[in-house]
Amino acid sequence: MSGRAPRAAGAVTTPGPDAAAARSRVDAADWSELATELDAHGCALTPQLLAPEECRALAALYADTALFRSTVDMARHRFGSGQYRYFRHELPAPVAALRAALYPRLLPIARDWADRLGRPAPWPDRLEDWIEQCHAAGQAKSSQILLRYESGDWNALHRDLFGDLVFPLQVVVGLDTQGTDYTGGEFLLVEQRPRAQSRGTVTVLPQGHGLVFTTRDRPVRSSRGWSAAPVRHGVSTVRSGLRHSLGLVFHDA
């Protein structure tokens, strides 16, 4: 596709796990248990993926605007209050490594969910091939996000959908510590249940841990078999301090 953005992952040097270390940390999780949690709640916490010093190094990147393709002021767009920035395709090495390590672990869950819902499962074994499909379909912008919330900021309930090609799971990694660096700022997940009231889930993101959650909807049992329950996510009001998080999305924008 002509005019495609460059995709040299890991071109930015930042303290953090390399590809082998990221795979080791991701593989250490009990993915059978995580899949069970996702089935039950639509989200699941991973073990620690980043050490505290690695979290601080990633959060500090927010000040380097050259690393990002755009900045979004949430209040201006009525998305809430606060800011987030989309990385360029030349991702910091730890971001690229974590994304690459997580994809093959999330892929079996994504395919299982598609099978239950009777949907296509277009995701190939390799993340690179899937991103190529996104670019060929016109979704050629990097979707990896660094988010920053100050006191009083919040994120409205939403879904990260940028086009027809969607990977059904994504991951957010906490970069600060609730109770020390900030208060409030819990991660919110709201599920619209078939023929029932919506259900909310609140999660505190421990520093360095990832929360896997559904991007758009997820399979839930109904009287007719499996139904798709729409899900939106957001962040509650930060009451004090400064909160950063890293968003890993597995389809481009």
URJOZI-V719465 format. One record per residue. N is the residue number from 0. SS is DSSP state (H for helix, E for strand, C for the rest). OMEGA is omega as a letter, one per 40 degrees, with the letter a starting at -180 (none if undefined). D_FIRST is the distance of its C-alpha to the first C-alpha in whole Angstrom. Layout:
# URJOZI-V719465
n=N ss=SS omega=OMEGA d_first=D_FIRST
n=N ss=SS omega=OMEGA d_first=D_FIRST
This chain:
# URJOZI-V719465
n=0 ss=C omega=a d_first=0
n=1 ss=C omega=i d_first=4
n=2 ss=C omega=a d_first=7
n=3 ss=C omega=i d_first=6
n=4 ss=C omega=i d_first=10
n=5 ss=C omega=a d_first=11
n=6 ss=C omega=a d_first=13
n=7 ss=C omega=a d_first=16
n=8 ss=C omega=i d_first=18
n=9 ss=C omega=a d_first=22
n=10 ss=C omega=a d_first=22
n=11 ss=E omega=a d_first=24
n=12 ss=C omega=i d_first=28
n=13 ss=C omega=i d_first=30
n=14 ss=C omega=a d_first=33
n=15 ss=C omega=a d_first=32
n=16 ss=C omega=i d_first=32
n=17 ss=C omega=a d_first=30
n=18 ss=H omega=a d_first=28
n=19 ss=H omega=i d_first=31
n=20 ss=H omega=i d_first=33
n=21 ss=H omega=i d_first=31
n=22 ss=H omega=a d_first=31
n=23 ss=H omega=a d_first=34
n=24 ss=H omega=i d_first=35
n=25 ss=H omega=a d_first=33
n=26 ss=H omega=a d_first=34
n=27 ss=C omega=i d_first=38
n=28 ss=C omega=i d_first=37
n=29 ss=C omega=a d_first=39
n=30 ss=H omega=i d_first=36
n=31 ss=H omega=i d_first=38
n=32 ss=H omega=i d_first=40
n=33 ss=H omega=i d_first=37
n=34 ss=H omega=i d_first=36
n=35 ss=H omega=i d_first=39
n=36 ss=H omega=i d_first=39
n=37 ss=H omega=i d_first=36
n=38 ss=H omega=a d_first=37
n=39 ss=H omega=a d_first=40
n=40 ss=H omega=a d_first=39
n=41 ss=C omega=i d_first=35
n=42 ss=E omega=a d_first=35
n=43 ss=E omega=i d_first=36
n=44 ss=E omega=i d_first=37
n=45 ss=E omega=i d_first=36
n=46 ss=E omega=a d_first=38
n=47 ss=E omega=i d_first=38
n=48 ss=C omega=a d_first=34
n=49 ss=C omega=i d_first=35
n=50 ss=C omega=a d_first=38
n=51 ss=H omega=a d_first=40
n=52 ss=H omega=i d_first=39
n=53 ss=H omega=i d_first=35
n=54 ss=H omega=a d_first=35
n=55 ss=H omega=i d_first=37
n=56 ss=H omega=i d_first=34
n=57 ss=H omega=i d_first=31
n=58 ss=H omega=a d_first=33
n=59 ss=H omega=i d_first=34
n=60 ss=H omega=a d_first=30
n=61 ss=H omega=a d_first=30
n=62 ss=H omega=a d_first=32
n=63 ss=C omega=a d_first=29
n=64 ss=H omega=a d_first=27
n=65 ss=H omega=a d_first=25
n=66 ss=H omega=a d_first=23
n=67 ss=E omega=i d_first=22
n=68 ss=E omega=i d_first=19
n=69 ss=E omega=i d_first=22
n=70 ss=E omega=a d_first=25
n=71 ss=E omega=i d_first=26
n=72 ss=E omega=a d_first=30
n=73 ss=C omega=a d_first=31
n=74 ss=C omega=a d_first=34
n=75 ss=C omega=a d_first=32
n=76 ss=C omega=a d_first=30
n=77 ss=C omega=i d_first=33
n=78 ss=C omega=a d_first=32
n=79 ss=E omega=i d_first=35
n=80 ss=E omega=a d_first=36
n=81 ss=C omega=a d_first=34
n=82 ss=E omega=i d_first=31
n=83 ss=E omega=a d_first=28
n=84 ss=E omega=i d_first=25
n=85 ss=E omega=i d_first=21
n=86 ss=E omega=i d_first=21
n=87 ss=C omega=i d_first=18
n=88 ss=C omega=i d_first=16
n=89 ss=C omega=a d_first=18
n=90 ss=C omega=i d_first=21
n=91 ss=E omega=a d_first=24
n=92 ss=H omega=a d_first=25
n=93 ss=H omega=i d_first=27
n=94 ss=H omega=i d_first=25
n=95 ss=H omega=a d_first=22
n=96 ss=H omega=i d_first=25
n=97 ss=H omega=i d_first=26
n=98 ss=H omega=a d_first=23
n=99 ss=H omega=a d_first=23
n=100 ss=H omega=a d_first=26
n=101 ss=H omega=a d_first=27
n=102 ss=H omega=a d_first=24
n=103 ss=H omega=i d_first=26
n=104 ss=H omega=i d_first=29
n=105 ss=H omega=a d_first=27
n=106 ss=H omega=i d_first=26
n=107 ss=H omega=i d_first=29
n=108 ss=H omega=i d_first=30
n=109 ss=H omega=a d_first=27
n=110 ss=H omega=i d_first=27
n=111 ss=H omega=i d_first=31
n=112 ss=H omega=i d_first=31
n=113 ss=H omega=i d_first=28
n=114 ss=H omega=a d_first=31
n=115 ss=H omega=a d_first=34
n=116 ss=H omega=i d_first=32
n=117 ss=C omega=a d_first=31
n=118 ss=C omega=i d_first=27
n=119 ss=C omega=i d_first=24
n=120 ss=C omega=a d_first=23
n=121 ss=C omega=a d_first=20
n=122 ss=C omega=i d_first=19
n=123 ss=C omega=a d_first=19
n=124 ss=C omega=a d_first=22
n=125 ss=C omega=i d_first=19
n=126 ss=H omega=a d_first=18
n=127 ss=H omega=a d_first=15
n=128 ss=H omega=i d_first=14
n=129 ss=H omega=i d_first=14
n=130 ss=H omega=i d_first=12
n=131 ss=H omega=i d_first=9
n=132 ss=H omega=i d_first=10
n=133 ss=H omega=a d_first=11
n=134 ss=H omega=i d_first=7
n=135 ss=H omega=i d_first=6
n=136 ss=C omega=i d_first=9
n=137 ss=C omega=i d_first=8
n=138 ss=C omega=a d_first=11
n=139 ss=C omega=a d_first=9
n=140 ss=C omega=i d_first=13
n=141 ss=C omega=a d_first=15
n=142 ss=C omega=i d_first=18
n=143 ss=C omega=a d_first=21
n=144 ss=E omega=i d_first=24
n=145 ss=E omega=a d_first=27
n=146 ss=E omega=a d_first=30
n=147 ss=E omega=i d_first=33
n=148 ss=E omega=i d_first=36
n=149 ss=E omega=i d_first=39
n=150 ss=C omega=a d_first=43
n=151 ss=C omega=a d_first=42
n=152 ss=C omega=a d_first=39
n=153 ss=E omega=a d_first=37
n=154 ss=E omega=a d_first=34
n=155 ss=E omega=i d_first=34
n=156 ss=E omega=a d_first=33
n=157 ss=E omega=i d_first=30
n=158 ss=C omega=a d_first=27
n=159 ss=C omega=a d_first=24
n=160 ss=C omega=a d_first=21
n=161 ss=C omega=a d_first=18
n=162 ss=C omega=a d_first=17
n=163 ss=C omega=a d_first=17
n=164 ss=C omega=a d_first=16
n=165 ss=C omega=i d_first=19
n=166 ss=C omega=a d_first=21
n=167 ss=C omega=a d_first=25
n=168 ss=E omega=i d_first=26
n=169 ss=E omega=a d_first=26
n=170 ss=E omega=i d_first=28
n=171 ss=E omega=a d_first=30
n=172 ss=E omega=i d_first=32
n=173 ss=E omega=a d_first=35
n=174 ss=C omega=i d_first=35
n=175 ss=C omega=a d_first=39
n=176 ss=C omega=i d_first=42
n=177 ss=E omega=a d_first=43
n=178 ss=C omega=i d_first=47
n=179 ss=C omega=a d_first=47
n=180 ss=C omega=a d_first=44
n=181 ss=E omega=i d_first=44
n=182 ss=E omega=a d_first=45
n=183 ss=E omega=i d_first=44
n=184 ss=C omega=i d_first=40
n=185 ss=C omega=i d_first=40
n=186 ss=E omega=a d_first=37
n=187 ss=E omega=i d_first=37
n=188 ss=E omega=a d_first=36
n=189 ss=E omega=a d_first=37
n=190 ss=E omega=i d_first=37
n=191 ss=C omega=a d_first=38
n=192 ss=C omega=a d_first=40
n=193 ss=C omega=i d_first=40
n=194 ss=C omega=a d_first=44
n=195 ss=C omega=i d_first=45
n=196 ss=C omega=i d_first=45
n=197 ss=C omega=i d_first=42
n=198 ss=E omega=i d_first=42
n=199 ss=E omega=i d_first=41
n=200 ss=E omega=a d_first=41
n=201 ss=E omega=a d_first=41
n=202 ss=E omega=i d_first=40
n=203 ss=C omega=a d_first=41
n=204 ss=C omega=i d_first=38
n=205 ss=C omega=a d_first=40
n=206 ss=E omega=i d_first=39
n=207 ss=C omega=i d_first=36
n=208 ss=E omega=i d_first=36
n=209 ss=E omega=i d_first=33
n=210 ss=E omega=i d_first=33
n=211 ss=E omega=i d_first=31
n=212 ss=E omega=a d_first=31
n=213 ss=E omega=a d_first=29
n=214 ss=C omega=a d_first=26
n=215 ss=C omega=i d_first=27
n=216 ss=E omega=a d_first=30
n=217 ss=E omega=a d_first=32
n=218 ss=E omega=i d_first=34
n=219 ss=E omega=a d_first=38
n=220 ss=E omega=i d_first=41
n=221 ss=E omega=a d_first=42
n=222 ss=C omega=a d_first=45
n=223 ss=C omega=a d_first=43
n=224 ss=E omega=i d_first=41
n=225 ss=E omega=i d_first=38
n=226 ss=E omega=i d_first=36
n=227 ss=E omega=i d_first=33
n=228 ss=E omega=i d_first=35
n=229 ss=E omega=a d_first=33
n=230 ss=E omega=i d_first=33
n=231 ss=E omega=a d_first=32
n=232 ss=E omega=i d_first=32
n=233 ss=E omega=a d_first=34
n=234 ss=E omega=i d_first=36
n=235 ss=C omega=a d_first=40
n=236 ss=C omega=i d_first=41
n=237 ss=E omega=a d_first=42
n=238 ss=E omega=i d_first=45
n=239 ss=E omega=i d_first=46
n=240 ss=E omega=a d_first=44
n=241 ss=E omega=a d_first=40
n=242 ss=E omega=i d_first=38
n=243 ss=E omega=i d_first=34
n=244 ss=E omega=i d_first=32
n=245 ss=E omega=i d_first=28
n=246 ss=E omega=i d_first=26
n=247 ss=E omega=a d_first=24
n=248 ss=C omega=a d_first=21
n=249 ss=C omega=i d_first=20
n=250 ss=C omega=a d_first=17
n=251 ss=C omega=a d_first=14
n=252 ss=C omega=none d_first=15
